[in-house]
């Protein structure tokens, strides 16, 4: 099992702003697909059903919430 830190924050001028932030920790088995990991993270952040564009940056996945000034991050903790 791998532990992931997930967070959701607002944006300002297209960059993460952190004037507010929602954080959670999730665990997932090794080899889990990015889509399944994003679904678990969205559930933990209470944004299931909200459209997001995901970009994989190696050990971090960035979620951009469609139609809102919010950005999420899923980061592996080793």
LUMLUMDREN-2810 file (N, C-alpha, C; in Angstrom, 1 decimal):
<atoms>
<atom><aa>X</aa><ch>A</ch><at>N</at><xx>0.8</xx><yy>-1.2</yy><zz>0.0</zz></atom>
<atom><aa>X</aa><ch>A</ch><at>CA</at><xx>0.0</xx><yy>0.0</yy><zz>0.0</zz></atom>
<atom><aa>X</aa><ch>A</ch><at>C</at><xx>0.9</xx><yy>1.2</yy><zz>0.0</zz></atom>
<atom><aa>X</aa><ch>A</ch><at>N</at><xx>0.5</xx><yy>2.2</yy><zz>-0.8</zz></atom>
<atom><aa>X</aa><ch>A</ch><at>CA</at><xx>1.1</xx><yy>3.5</yy><zz>-0.8</zz></atom>
<atom><aa>X</aa><ch>A</ch><at>C</at><xx>0.2</xx><yy>4.6</yy><zz>-0.2</zz></atom>
<atom><aa>X</aa><ch>A</ch><at>N</at><xx>0.8</xx><yy>5.5</yy><zz>0.5</zz></atom>
<atom><aa>X</aa><ch>A</ch><at>CA</at><xx>0.0</xx><yy>6.6</yy><zz>1.1</zz></atom>
<atom><aa>X</aa><ch>A</ch><at>C</at><xx>0.2</xx><yy>7.8</yy><zz>0.2</zz></atom>
<atom><aa>X</aa><ch>A</ch><at>N</at><xx>-0.9</xx><yy>8.5</yy><zz>0.0</zz></atom>
<atom><aa>X</aa><ch>A</ch><at>CA</at><xx>-0.9</xx><yy>9.7</yy><zz>-0.8</zz></atom>
<atom><aa>X</aa><ch>A</ch><at>C</at><xx>-1.5</xx><yy>10.9</yy><zz>0.0</zz></atom>
<atom><aa>X</aa><ch>A</ch><at>N</at><xx>-0.9</xx><yy>12.1</yy><zz>-0.1</zz></atom>
<atom><aa>X</aa><ch>A</ch><at>CA</at><xx>-1.4</xx><yy>13.3</yy><zz>0.4</zz></atom>
<atom><aa>X</aa><ch>A</ch><at>C</at><xx>-2.2</xx><yy>14.0</yy><zz>-0.7</zz></atom>
<atom><aa>X</aa><ch>A</ch><at>N</at><xx>-3.4</xx><yy>14.3</yy><zz>-0.4</zz></atom>
<atom><aa>X</aa><ch>A</ch><at>CA</at><xx>-4.2</xx><yy>15.0</yy><zz>-1.4</zz></atom>
<atom><aa>X</aa><ch>A</ch><at>C</at><xx>-4.7</xx><yy>16.4</yy><zz>-0.8</zz></atom>
<atom><aa>X</aa><ch>A</ch><at>N</at><xx>-4.7</xx><yy>17.4</yy><zz>-1.7</zz></atom>
<atom><aa>X</aa><ch>A</ch><at>CA</at><xx>-5.1</xx><yy>18.7</yy><zz>-1.2</zz></atom>
<atom><aa>X</aa><ch>A</ch><at>C</at><xx>-5.8</xx><yy>19.4</yy><zz>-2.4</zz></atom>
<atom><aa>X</aa><ch>A</ch><at>N</at><xx>-6.7</xx><yy>20.3</yy><zz>-2.0</zz></atom>
<atom><aa>X</aa><ch>A</ch><at>CA</at><xx>-7.5</xx><yy>21.1</yy><zz>-2.9</zz></atom>
<atom><aa>X</aa><ch>A</ch><at>C</at><xx>-7.4</xx><yy>22.5</yy><zz>-2.4</zz></atom>
<atom><aa>X</aa><ch>A</ch><at>N</at><xx>-7.1</xx><yy>23.5</yy><zz>-3.3</zz></atom>
<atom><aa>X</aa><ch>A</ch><at>CA</at><xx>-6.9</xx><yy>24.8</yy><zz>-3.0</zz></atom>
<atom><aa>X</aa><ch>A</ch><at>C</at><xx>-7.4</xx><yy>25.7</yy><zz>-4.1</zz></atom>
<atom><aa>X</aa><ch>A</ch><at>N</at><xx>-7.5</xx><yy>27.0</yy><zz>-3.8</zz></atom>
<atom><aa>X</aa><ch>A</ch><at>CA</at><xx>-8.0</xx><yy>28.0</yy><zz>-4.8</zz></atom>
<atom><aa>X</aa><ch>A</ch><at>C</at><xx>-6.8</xx><yy>28.4</yy><zz>-5.7</zz></atom>
<atom><aa>X</aa><ch>A</ch><at>N</at><xx>-7.1</xx><yy>29.1</yy><zz>-6.8</zz></atom>
<atom><aa>X</aa><ch>A</ch><at>CA</at><xx>-6.0</xx><yy>29.6</yy><zz>-7.6</zz></atom>
<atom><aa>X</aa><ch>A</ch><at>C</at><xx>-6.1</xx><yy>31.1</yy><zz>-7.8</zz></atom>
<atom><aa>X</aa><ch>A</ch><at>N</at><xx>-5.0</xx><yy>31.8</yy><zz>-8.1</zz></atom>
<atom><aa>X</aa><ch>A</ch><at>CA</at><xx>-5.0</xx><yy>33.2</yy><zz>-8.4</zz></atom>
<atom><aa>X</aa><ch>A</ch><at>C</at><xx>-4.0</xx><yy>33.3</yy><zz>-9.5</zz></atom>
<atom><aa>X</aa><ch>A</ch><at>N</at><xx>-4.5</xx><yy>33.9</yy><zz>-10.6</zz></atom>
<atom><aa>X</aa><ch>A</ch><at>CA</at><xx>-3.7</xx><yy>34.1</yy><zz>-11.8</zz></atom>
<atom><aa>X</aa><ch>A</ch><at>C</at><xx>-3.2</xx><yy>32.8</yy><zz>-12.3</zz></atom>
<atom><aa>X</aa><ch>A</ch><at>N</at><xx>-3.9</xx><yy>31.7</yy><zz>-12.1</zz></atom>
<atom><aa>X</aa><ch>A</ch><at>CA</at><xx>-3.6</xx><yy>30.4</yy><zz>-12.7</zz></atom>
<atom><aa>X</aa><ch>A</ch><at>C</at><xx>-2.7</xx><yy>29.6</yy><zz>-11.8</zz></atom>
<atom><aa>X</aa><ch>A</ch><at>N</at><xx>-2.2</xx><yy>30.1</yy><zz>-10.7</zz></atom>
<atom><aa>X</aa><ch>A</ch><at>CA</at><xx>-1.3</xx><yy>29.4</yy><zz>-9.8</zz></atom>
<atom><aa>X</aa><ch>A</ch><at>C</at><xx>-2.0</xx><yy>29.1</yy><zz>-8.5</zz></atom>
<atom><aa>X</aa><ch>A</ch><at>N</at><xx>-1.6</xx><yy>28.0</yy><zz>-7.8</zz></atom>
<atom><aa>X</aa><ch>A</ch><at>CA</at><xx>-2.2</xx><yy>27.6</yy><zz>-6.5</zz></atom>
<atom><aa>X</aa><ch>A</ch><at>C</at><xx>-2.0</xx><yy>28.7</yy><zz>-5.5</zz></atom>
<atom><aa>X</aa><ch>A</ch><at>N</at><xx>-3.0</xx><yy>29.1</yy><zz>-4.8</zz></atom>
<atom><aa>X</aa><ch>A</ch><at>CA</at><xx>-3.0</xx><yy>30.3</yy><zz>-3.9</zz></atom>
<atom><aa>X</aa><ch>A</ch><at>C</at><xx>-2.9</xx><yy>30.0</yy><zz>-2.5</zz></atom>
<atom><aa>X</aa><ch>A</ch><at>N</at><xx>-3.6</xx><yy>29.0</yy><zz>-2.0</zz></atom>
<atom><aa>X</aa><ch>A</ch><at>CA</at><xx>-3.6</xx><yy>28.5</yy><zz>-0.6</zz></atom>
<atom><aa>X</aa><ch>A</ch><at>C</at><xx>-4.2</xx><yy>29.5</yy><zz>0.3</zz></atom>
<atom><aa>X</aa><ch>A</ch><at>N</at><xx>-5.2</xx><yy>30.4</yy><zz>-0.1</zz></atom>
<atom><aa>X</aa><ch>A</ch><at>CA</at><xx>-5.9</xx><yy>31.2</yy><zz>0.8</zz></atom>
<atom><aa>X</aa><ch>A</ch><at>C</at><xx>-6.9</xx><yy>30.3</yy><zz>1.6</zz></atom>
<atom><aa>X</aa><ch>A</ch><at>N</at><xx>-7.3</xx><yy>29.2</yy><zz>1.0</zz></atom>
<atom><aa>X</aa><ch>A</ch><at>CA</at><xx>-8.0</xx><yy>28.1</yy><zz>1.7</zz></atom>
<atom><aa>X</aa><ch>A</ch><at>C</at><xx>-7.5</xx><yy>26.8</yy><zz>1.1</zz></atom>
<atom><aa>X</aa><ch>A</ch><at>N</at><xx>-7.5</xx><yy>25.8</yy><zz>1.9</zz></atom>
<atom><aa>X</aa><ch>A</ch><at>CA</at><xx>-7.0</xx><yy>24.5</yy><zz>1.5</zz></atom>
<atom><aa>X</aa><ch>A</ch><at>C</at><xx>-7.8</xx><yy>23.4</yy><zz>2.2</zz></atom>
<atom><aa>X</aa><ch>A</ch><at>N</at><xx>-8.1</xx><yy>22.3</yy><zz>1.5</zz></atom>
<atom><aa>X</aa><ch>A</ch><at>CA</at><xx>-8.7</xx><yy>21.1</yy><zz>2.1</zz></atom>
<atom><aa>X</aa><ch>A</ch><at>C</at><xx>-7.7</xx><yy>20.0</yy><zz>1.9</zz></atom>
<atom><aa>X</aa><ch>A</ch><at>N</at><xx>-7.4</xx><yy>19.3</yy><zz>2.9</zz></atom>
<atom><aa>X</aa><ch>A</ch><at>CA</at><xx>-6.4</xx><yy>18.2</yy><zz>2.8</zz></atom>
<atom><aa>X</aa><ch>A</ch><at>C</at><xx>-6.9</xx><yy>16.9</yy><zz>3.3</zz></atom>
<atom><aa>X</aa><ch>A</ch><at>N</at><xx>-6.4</xx><yy>15.8</yy><zz>2.8</zz></atom>
<atom><aa>X</aa><ch>A</ch><at>CA</at><xx>-6.8</xx><yy>14.5</yy><zz>3.2</zz></atom>
<atom><aa>X</aa><ch>A</ch><at>C</at><xx>-5.6</xx><yy>13.5</yy><zz>2.9</zz></atom>
<atom><aa>X</aa><ch>A</ch><at>N</at><xx>-5.6</xx><yy>12.4</yy><zz>3.5</zz></atom>
<atom><aa>X</aa><ch>A</ch><at>CA</at><xx>-4.6</xx><yy>11.3</yy><zz>3.3</zz></atom>
<atom><aa>X</aa><ch>A</ch><at>C</at><xx>-5.4</xx><yy>10.1</yy><zz>2.8</zz></atom>
<atom><aa>X</aa><ch>A</ch><at>N</at><xx>-4.9</xx><yy>9.4</yy><zz>1.8</zz></atom>
<atom><aa>X</aa><ch>A</ch><at>CA</at><xx>-5.5</xx><yy>8.2</yy><zz>1.3</zz></atom>
<atom><aa>X</aa><ch>A</ch><at>C</at><xx>-4.4</xx><yy>7.1</yy><zz>1.1</zz></atom>
<atom><aa>X</aa><ch>A</ch><at>N</at><xx>-4.8</xx><yy>5.9</yy><zz>1.1</zz></atom>
<atom><aa>X</aa><ch>A</ch><at>CA</at><xx>-3.9</xx><yy>4.8</yy><zz>0.8</zz></atom>
<atom><aa>X</aa><ch>A</ch><at>C</at><xx>-4.5</xx><yy>4.0</yy><zz>-0.4</zz></atom>
<atom><aa>X</aa><ch>A</ch><at>N</at><xx>-3.6</xx><yy>3.5</yy><zz>-1.2</zz></atom>
<atom><aa>X</aa><ch>A</ch><at>CA</at><xx>-4.0</xx><yy>2.7</yy><zz>-2.4</zz></atom>
<atom><aa>X</aa><ch>A</ch><at>C</at><xx>-2.9</xx><yy>1.7</yy><zz>-2.6</zz></atom>
<atom><aa>X</aa><ch>A</ch><at>N</at><xx>-3.4</xx><yy>0.6</yy><zz>-3.3</zz></atom>
<atom><aa>X</aa><ch>A</ch><at>CA</at><xx>-2.4</xx><yy>-0.5</yy><zz>-3.6</zz></atom>
<atom><aa>X</aa><ch>A</ch><at>C</at><xx>-1.5</xx><yy>-0.1</yy><zz>-4.7</zz></atom>
<atom><aa>X</aa><ch>A</ch><at>N</at><xx>-0.3</xx><yy>-0.6</yy><zz>-4.7</zz></atom>
<atom><aa>X</aa><ch>A</ch><at>CA</at><xx>0.7</xx><yy>-0.3</yy><zz>-5.8</zz></atom>
<atom><aa>X</aa><ch>A</ch><at>C</at><xx>0.1</xx><yy>-0.8</yy><zz>-7.1</zz></atom>
<atom><aa>X</aa><ch>A</ch><at>N</at><xx>0.4</xx><yy>-0.1</yy><zz>-8.2</zz></atom>
<atom><aa>X</aa><ch>A</ch><at>CA</at><xx>-0.1</xx><yy>-0.5</yy><zz>-9.5</zz></atom>
<atom><aa>X</aa><ch>A</ch><at>C</at><xx>-1.5</xx><yy>0.0</yy><zz>-9.8</zz></atom>
<atom><aa>X</aa><ch>A</ch><at>N</at><xx>-2.1</xx><yy>0.8</yy><zz>-8.9</zz></atom>
<atom><aa>X</aa><ch>A</ch><at>CA</at><xx>-3.4</xx><yy>1.3</yy><zz>-9.2</zz></atom>
<atom><aa>X</aa><ch>A</ch><at>C</at><xx>-3.4</xx><yy>2.3</yy><zz>-10.3</zz></atom>
<atom><aa>X</aa><ch>A</ch><at>N</at><xx>-4.3</xx><yy>2.3</yy><zz>-11.2</zz></atom>
<atom><aa>X</aa><ch>A</ch><at>CA</at><xx>-4.3</xx><yy>3.2</yy><zz>-12.4</zz></atom>
<atom><aa>X</aa><ch>A</ch><at>C</at><xx>-4.5</xx><yy>4.7</yy><zz>-11.9</zz></atom>
<atom><aa>X</aa><ch>A</ch><at>N</at><xx>-4.0</xx><yy>5.6</yy><zz>-12.7</zz></atom>
<atom><aa>X</aa><ch>A</ch><at>CA</at><xx>-4.2</xx><yy>7.0</yy><zz>-12.4</zz></atom>
<atom><aa>X</aa><ch>A</ch><at>C</at><xx>-5.7</xx><yy>7.4</yy><zz>-12.2</zz></atom>
<atom><aa>X</aa><ch>A</ch><at>N</at><xx>-6.5</xx><yy>6.9</yy><zz>-13.1</zz></atom>
<atom><aa>X</aa><ch>A</ch><at>CA</at><xx>-8.0</xx><yy>7.2</yy><zz>-13.0</zz></atom>
<atom><aa>X</aa><ch>A</ch><at>C</at><xx>-8.6</xx><yy>6.7</yy><zz>-11.7</zz></atom>
<atom><aa>X</aa><ch>A</ch><at>N</at><xx>-8.2</xx><yy>5.5</yy><zz>-11.3</zz></atom>
<atom><aa>X</aa><ch>A</ch><at>CA</at><xx>-8.7</xx><yy>5.0</yy><zz>-10.0</zz></atom>
<atom><aa>X</aa><ch>A</ch><at>C</at><xx>-8.2</xx><yy>5.8</yy><zz>-8.8</zz></atom>
<atom><aa>X</aa><ch>A</ch><at>N</at><xx>-6.9</xx><yy>6.2</yy><zz>-8.9</zz></atom>
<atom><aa>X</aa><ch>A</ch><at>CA</at><xx>-6.4</xx><yy>7.1</yy><zz>-7.9</zz></atom>
<atom><aa>X</aa><ch>A</ch><at>C</at><xx>-7.0</xx><yy>8.4</yy><zz>-7.8</zz></atom>
<atom><aa>X</aa><ch>A</ch><at>N</at><xx>-7.3</xx><yy>9.0</yy><zz>-9.0</zz></atom>
<atom><aa>X</aa><ch>A</ch><at>CA</at><xx>-8.0</xx><yy>10.3</yy><zz>-9.0</zz></atom>
<atom><aa>X</aa><ch>A</ch><at>C</at><xx>-9.4</xx><yy>10.2</yy><zz>-8.4</zz></atom>
<atom><aa>X</aa><ch>A</ch><at>N</at><xx>-10.1</xx><yy>9.1</yy><zz>-8.7</zz></atom>
<atom><aa>X</aa><ch>A</ch><at>CA</at><xx>-11.4</xx><yy>8.9</yy><zz>-8.2</zz></atom>
<atom><aa>X</aa><ch>A</ch><at>C</at><xx>-11.4</xx><yy>8.8</yy><zz>-6.6</zz></atom>
<atom><aa>X</aa><ch>A</ch><at>N</at><xx>-10.4</xx><yy>8.1</yy><zz>-6.1</zz></atom>
<atom><aa>X</aa><ch>A</ch><at>CA</at><xx>-10.3</xx><yy>8.0</yy><zz>-4.6</zz></atom>
<atom><aa>X</aa><ch>A</ch><at>C</at><xx>-10.0</xx><yy>9.4</yy><zz>-4.0</zz></atom>
<atom><aa>X</aa><ch>A</ch><at>N</at><xx>-9.1</xx><yy>10.1</yy><zz>-4.7</zz></atom>
<atom><aa>X</aa><ch>A</ch><at>CA</at><xx>-8.7</xx><yy>11.4</yy><zz>-4.1</zz></atom>
<atom><aa>X</aa><ch>A</ch><at>C</at><xx>-9.9</xx><yy>12.4</yy><zz>-4.2</zz></atom>
<atom><aa>X</aa><ch>A</ch><at>N</at><xx>-10.7</xx><yy>12.4</yy><zz>-5.3</zz></atom>
<atom><aa>X</aa><ch>A</ch><at>CA</at><xx>-11.8</xx><yy>13.2</yy><zz>-5.4</zz></atom>
<atom><aa>X</aa><ch>A</ch><at>C</at><xx>-12.9</xx><yy>12.9</yy><zz>-4.3</zz></atom>
<atom><aa>X</aa><ch>A</ch><at>N</at><xx>-13.0</xx><yy>11.6</yy><zz>-4.0</zz></atom>
<atom><aa>X</aa><ch>A</ch><at>CA</at><xx>-13.9</xx><yy>11.2</yy><zz>-3.0</zz></atom>
<atom><aa>X</aa><ch>A</ch><at>C</at><xx>-13.5</xx><yy>11.7</yy><zz>-1.6</zz></atom>
<atom><aa>X</aa><ch>A</ch><at>N</at><xx>-12.2</xx><yy>11.6</yy><zz>-1.4</zz></atom>
<atom><aa>X</aa><ch>A</ch><at>CA</at><xx>-11.6</xx><yy>12.1</yy><zz>-0.1</zz></atom>
<atom><aa>X</aa><ch>A</ch><at>C</at><xx>-11.8</xx><yy>13.6</yy><zz>0.1</zz></atom>
<atom><aa>X</aa><ch>A</ch><at>N</at><xx>-11.7</xx><yy>14.3</yy><zz>-1.1</zz></atom>
<atom><aa>X</aa><ch>A</ch><at>CA</at><xx>-11.8</xx><yy>15.8</yy><zz>-1.0</zz></atom>
<atom><aa>X</aa><ch>A</ch><at>C</at><xx>-13.3</xx><yy>16.3</yy><zz>-1.2</zz></atom>
<atom><aa>X</aa><ch>A</ch><at>N</at><xx>-14.2</xx><yy>15.3</yy><zz>-1.3</zz></atom>
<atom><aa>X</aa><ch>A</ch><at>CA</at><xx>-15.6</xx><yy>15.6</yy><zz>-1.4</zz></atom>
<atom><aa>X</aa><ch>A</ch><at>C</at><xx>-16.0</xx><yy>16.4</yy><zz>-2.7</zz></atom>
<atom><aa>X</aa><ch>A</ch><at>N</at><xx>-15.3</xx><yy>16.0</yy><zz>-3.8</zz></atom>
<atom><aa>X</aa><ch>A</ch><at>CA</at><xx>-15.6</xx><yy>16.6</yy><zz>-5.1</zz></atom>
<atom><aa>X</aa><ch>A</ch><at>C</at><xx>-15.9</xx><yy>15.5</yy><zz>-6.1</zz></atom>
<atom><aa>X</aa><ch>A</ch><at>N</at><xx>-16.5</xx><yy>14.4</yy><zz>-5.6</zz></atom>
<atom><aa>X</aa><ch>A</ch><at>CA</at><xx>-16.9</xx><yy>13.4</yy><zz>-6.6</zz></atom>
<atom><aa>X</aa><ch>A</ch><at>C</at><xx>-18.0</xx><yy>13.9</yy><zz>-7.5</zz></atom>
<atom><aa>X</aa><ch>A</ch><at>N</at><xx>-17.9</xx><yy>13.6</yy><zz>-8.7</zz></atom>
<atom><aa>X</aa><ch>A</ch><at>CA</at><xx>-18.9</xx><yy>14.1</yy><zz>-9.7</zz></atom>
<atom><aa>X</aa><ch>A</ch><at>C</at><xx>-18.6</xx><yy>15.5</yy><zz>-10.3</zz></atom>
<atom><aa>X</aa><ch>A</ch><at>N</at><xx>-17.5</xx><yy>16.1</yy><zz>-9.8</zz></atom>
<atom><aa>X</aa><ch>A</ch><at>CA</at><xx>-17.0</xx><yy>17.4</yy><zz>-10.4</zz></atom>
<atom><aa>X</aa><ch>A</ch><at>C</at><xx>-16.0</xx><yy>17.1</yy><zz>-11.4</zz></atom>
<atom><aa>X</aa><ch>A</ch><at>N</at><xx>-16.2</xx><yy>17.7</yy><zz>-12.6</zz></atom>
<atom><aa>X</aa><ch>A</ch><at>CA</at><xx>-15.2</xx><yy>17.4</yy><zz>-13.7</zz></atom>
<atom><aa>X</aa><ch>A</ch><at>C</at><xx>-13.9</xx><yy>18.1</yy><zz>-13.4</zz></atom>
<atom><aa>X</aa><ch>A</ch><at>N</at><xx>-12.8</xx><yy>17.3</yy><zz>-13.6</zz></atom>
<atom><aa>X</aa><ch>A</ch><at>CA</at><xx>-11.4</xx><yy>17.8</yy><zz>-13.4</zz></atom>
<atom><aa>X</aa><ch>A</ch><at>C</at><xx>-10.6</xx><yy>17.3</yy><zz>-14.6</zz></atom>
<atom><aa>X</aa><ch>A</ch><at>N</at><xx>-9.6</xx><yy>18.1</yy><zz>-14.9</zz></atom>
<atom><aa>X</aa><ch>A</ch><at>CA</at><xx>-8.6</xx><yy>17.7</yy><zz>-15.9</zz></atom>
<atom><aa>X</aa><ch>A</ch><at>C</at><xx>-7.3</xx><yy>17.3</yy><zz>-15.1</zz></atom>
<atom><aa>X</aa><ch>A</ch><at>N</at><xx>-6.8</xx><yy>16.1</yy><zz>-15.3</zz></atom>
<atom><aa>X</aa><ch>A</ch><at>CA</at><xx>-5.7</xx><yy>15.6</yy><zz>-14.6</zz></atom>
<atom><aa>X</aa><ch>A</ch><at>C</at><xx>-4.4</xx><yy>15.6</yy><zz>-15.4</zz></atom>
<atom><aa>X</aa><ch>A</ch><at>N</at><xx>-3.3</xx><yy>16.0</yy><zz>-14.8</zz></atom>
<atom><aa>X</aa><ch>A</ch><at>CA</at><xx>-2.0</xx><yy>15.9</yy><zz>-15.5</zz></atom>
<atom><aa>X</aa><ch>A</ch><at>C</at><xx>-1.1</xx><yy>15.2</yy><zz>-14.6</zz></atom>
<atom><aa>X</aa><ch>A</ch><at>N</at><xx>-0.4</xx><yy>14.2</yy><zz>-15.1</zz></atom>
<atom><aa>X</aa><ch>A</ch><at>CA</at><xx>0.5</xx><yy>13.4</yy><zz>-14.3</zz></atom>
<atom><aa>X</aa><ch>A</ch><at>C</at><xx>1.9</xx><yy>14.0</yy><zz>-14.5</zz></atom>
<atom><aa>X</aa><ch>A</ch><at>N</at><xx>2.5</xx><yy>14.3</yy><zz>-13.3</zz></atom>
<atom><aa>X</aa><ch>A</ch><at>CA</at><xx>3.9</xx><yy>14.9</yy><zz>-13.3</zz></atom>
<atom><aa>X</aa><ch>A</ch><at>C</at><xx>4.8</xx><yy>14.0</yy><zz>-12.5</zz></atom>
<atom><aa>X</aa><ch>A</ch><at>N</at><xx>4.7</xx><yy>12.7</yy><zz>-12.8</zz></atom>
<atom><aa>X</aa><ch>A</ch><at>CA</at><xx>5.6</xx><yy>11.7</yy><zz>-12.2</zz></atom>
<atom><aa>X</aa><ch>A</ch><at>C</at><xx>5.0</xx><yy>11.3</yy><zz>-10.8</zz></atom>
<atom><aa>X</aa><ch>A</ch><at>N</at><xx>5.6</xx><yy>11.8</yy><zz>-9.7</zz></atom>
<atom><aa>X</aa><ch>A</ch><at>CA</at><xx>5.1</xx><yy>11.4</yy><zz>-8.4</zz></atom>
<atom><aa>X</aa><ch>A</ch><at>C</at><xx>4.0</xx><yy>12.3</yy><zz>-7.9</zz></atom>
<atom><aa>X</aa><ch>A</ch><at>N</at><xx>3.5</xx><yy>13.2</yy><zz>-8.8</zz></atom>
<atom><aa>X</aa><ch>A</ch><at>CA</at><xx>2.4</xx><yy>14.1</yy><zz>-8.4</zz></atom>
<atom><aa>X</aa><ch>A</ch><at>C</at><xx>1.4</xx><yy>14.2</yy><zz>-9.5</zz></atom>
<atom><aa>X</aa><ch>A</ch><at>N</at><xx>0.1</xx><yy>14.1</yy><zz>-9.2</zz></atom>
<atom><aa>X</aa><ch>A</ch><at>CA</at><xx>-0.9</xx><yy>14.3</yy><zz>-10.2</zz></atom>
<atom><aa>X</aa><ch>A</ch><at>C</at><xx>-1.6</xx><yy>15.7</yy><zz>-9.8</zz></atom>
<atom><aa>X</aa><ch>A</ch><at>N</at><xx>-1.8</xx><yy>16.5</yy><zz>-10.8</zz></atom>
<atom><aa>X</aa><ch>A</ch><at>CA</at><xx>-2.4</xx><yy>17.8</yy><zz>-10.6</zz></atom>
<atom><aa>X</aa><ch>A</ch><at>C</at><xx>-3.8</xx><yy>17.7</yy><zz>-11.2</zz></atom>
<atom><aa>X</aa><ch>A</ch><at>N</at><xx>-4.8</xx><yy>18.2</yy><zz>-10.4</zz></atom>
<atom><aa>X</aa><ch>A</ch><at>CA</at><xx>-6.2</xx><yy>18.2</yy><zz>-10.8</zz></atom>
<atom><aa>X</aa><ch>A</ch><at>C</at><xx>-6.6</xx><yy>19.7</yy><zz>-11.0</zz></atom>
<atom><aa>X</aa><ch>A</ch><at>N</at><xx>-7.1</xx><yy>20.0</yy><zz>-12.2</zz></atom>
<atom><aa>X</aa><ch>A</ch><at>CA</at><xx>-7.7</xx><yy>21.4</yy><zz>-12.4</zz></atom>
<atom><aa>X</aa><ch>A</ch><at>C</at><xx>-9.2</xx><yy>21.2</yy><zz>-12.5</zz></atom>
<atom><aa>X</aa><ch>A</ch><at>N</at><xx>-9.9</xx><yy>21.8</yy><zz>-11.6</zz></atom>
<atom><aa>X</aa><ch>A</ch><at>CA</at><xx>-11.3</xx><yy>21.7</yy><zz>-11.5</zz></atom>
<atom><aa>X</aa><ch>A</ch><at>C</at><xx>-11.9</xx><yy>22.6</yy><zz>-12.7</zz></atom>
<atom><aa>X</aa><ch>A</ch><at>N</at><xx>-12.7</xx><yy>21.9</yy><zz>-13.5</zz></atom>
<atom><aa>X</aa><ch>A</ch><at>CA</at><xx>-13.3</xx><yy>22.6</yy><zz>-14.7</zz></atom>
<atom><aa>X</aa><ch>A</ch><at>C</at><xx>-14.4</xx><yy>23.6</yy><zz>-14.2</zz></atom>
<atom><aa>X</aa><ch>A</ch><at>N</at><xx>-14.3</xx><yy>24.8</yy><zz>-14.6</zz></atom>
<atom><aa>X</aa><ch>A</ch><at>CA</at><xx>-15.3</xx><yy>25.8</yy><zz>-14.3</zz></atom>
<atom><aa>X</aa><ch>A</ch><at>C</at><xx>-15.2</xx><yy>26.5</yy><zz>-12.9</zz></atom>
<atom><aa>X</aa><ch>A</ch><at>N</at><xx>-14.0</xx><yy>26.2</yy><zz>-12.3</zz></atom>
<atom><aa>X</aa><ch>A</ch><at>CA</at><xx>-13.8</xx><yy>26.8</yy><zz>-10.9</zz></atom>
<atom><aa>X</aa><ch>A</ch><at>C</at><xx>-12.4</xx><yy>27.2</yy><zz>-10.8</zz></atom>
<atom><aa>X</aa><ch>A</ch><at>N</at><xx>-12.1</xx><yy>28.1</yy><zz>-10.0</zz></atom>
<atom><aa>X</aa><ch>A</ch><at>CA</at><xx>-10.7</xx><yy>28.5</yy><zz>-9.7</zz></atom>
<atom><aa>X</aa><ch>A</ch><at>C</at><xx>-10.2</xx><yy>27.7</yy><zz>-8.5</zz></atom>
<atom><aa>X</aa><ch>A</ch><at>N</at><xx>-10.0</xx><yy>26.4</yy><zz>-8.8</zz></atom>
<atom><aa>X</aa><ch>A</ch><at>CA</at><xx>-9.5</xx><yy>25.5</yy><zz>-7.8</zz></atom>
<atom><aa>X</aa><ch>A</ch><at>C</at><xx>-8.6</xx><yy>24.5</yy><zz>-8.5</zz></atom>
<atom><aa>X</aa><ch>A</ch><at>N</at><xx>-7.6</xx><yy>24.0</yy><zz>-7.7</zz></atom>
<atom><aa>X</aa><ch>A</ch><at>CA</at><xx>-6.6</xx><yy>23.1</yy><zz>-8.2</zz></atom>
<atom><aa>X</aa><ch>A</ch><at>C</at><xx>-6.3</xx><yy>22.1</yy><zz>-7.1</zz></atom>
<atom><aa>X</aa><ch>A</ch><at>N</at><xx>-6.2</xx><yy>20.8</yy><zz>-7.5</zz></atom>
<atom><aa>X</aa><ch>A</ch><at>CA</at><xx>-5.9</xx><yy>19.8</yy><zz>-6.5</zz></atom>
<atom><aa>X</aa><ch>A</ch><at>C</at><xx>-4.5</xx><yy>19.1</yy><zz>-6.8</zz></atom>
<atom><aa>X</aa><ch>A</ch><at>N</at><xx>-3.9</xx><yy>18.5</yy><zz>-5.8</zz></atom>
<atom><aa>X</aa><ch>A</ch><at>CA</at><xx>-2.7</xx><yy>17.8</yy><zz>-6.0</zz></atom>
<atom><aa>X</aa><ch>A</ch><at>C</at><xx>-2.8</xx><yy>16.5</yy><zz>-5.3</zz></atom>
<atom><aa>X</aa><ch>A</ch><at>N</at><xx>-2.3</xx><yy>15.4</yy><zz>-5.9</zz></atom>
<atom><aa>X</aa><ch>A</ch><at>CA</at><xx>-2.1</xx><yy>14.1</yy><zz>-5.3</zz></atom>
<atom><aa>X</aa><ch>A</ch><at>C</at><xx>-0.7</xx><yy>13.8</yy><zz>-5.3</zz></atom>
<atom><aa>X</aa><ch>A</ch><at>N</at><xx>-0.1</xx><yy>13.6</yy><zz>-4.1</zz></atom>
<atom><aa>X</aa><ch>A</ch><at>CA</at><xx>1.4</xx><yy>13.4</yy><zz>-4.0</zz></atom>
<atom><aa>X</aa><ch>A</ch><at>C</at><xx>1.7</xx><yy>12.2</yy><zz>-3.2</zz></atom>
<atom><aa>X</aa><ch>A</ch><at>N</at><xx>2.5</xx><yy>11.3</yy><zz>-3.8</zz></atom>
<atom><aa>X</aa><ch>A</ch><at>CA</at><xx>2.9</xx><yy>10.1</yy><zz>-3.1</zz></atom>
<atom><aa>X</aa><ch>A</ch><at>C</at><xx>3.8</xx><yy>10.4</yy><zz>-2.0</zz></atom>
<atom><aa>X</aa><ch>A</ch><at>N</at><xx>3.6</xx><yy>9.7</yy><zz>-0.9</zz></atom>
<atom><aa>X</aa><ch>A</ch><at>CA</at><xx>4.4</xx><yy>9.8</yy><zz>0.3</zz></atom>
<atom><aa>X</aa><ch>A</ch><at>C</at><xx>5.2</xx><yy>8.5</yy><zz>0.5</zz></atom>
<atom><aa>X</aa><ch>A</ch><at>N</at><xx>6.5</xx><yy>8.5</yy><zz>0.4</zz></atom>
<atom><aa>X</aa><ch>A</ch><at>CA</at><xx>7.3</xx><yy>7.3</yy><zz>0.5</zz></atom>
<atom><aa>X</aa><ch>A</ch><at>C</at><xx>8.0</xx><yy>7.2</yy><zz>1.9</zz></atom>
</atoms>
